[in-house]
Amino acid sequence: MGIIVNLDAMLARRKKRSKELAEFVGITEQNISLLKTGRVKGIRFNTLEKICQFLDCQPGDILEFQTDELSDSS
């Protein structure tokens, strides 16, 4: 599975909108949407830092690592 992005859930917990986050971080709402759906290949640390600052959370609240169960059986 790899890295799972829980940004949407964190926004809901904090009762914040993607538009507010995009404005605070300084990126487009479309890039926030791509990040929420996990369709990005990477994220800059300064972007992650601003997201965590806005949501008052830790990077681990947003990003989660899940192992691929099939590869564990080898």
Sequence and secondary structure as in RCSB ss.txt:
>XXXX:A:sequence
MGIIVNLDAMLARRKKRSKELAEFVGITEQNISLLKTGRVKGIRFNTLEKICQFLDCQPGDILEFQTDELSDSS
>XXXX:A:secstr
 EEEE HHHHHHHTT  HHHHHHHHTS HHHHHHHHTT  S   HHHHHHHHHHHT  HHHHEEEE  HHHHT 
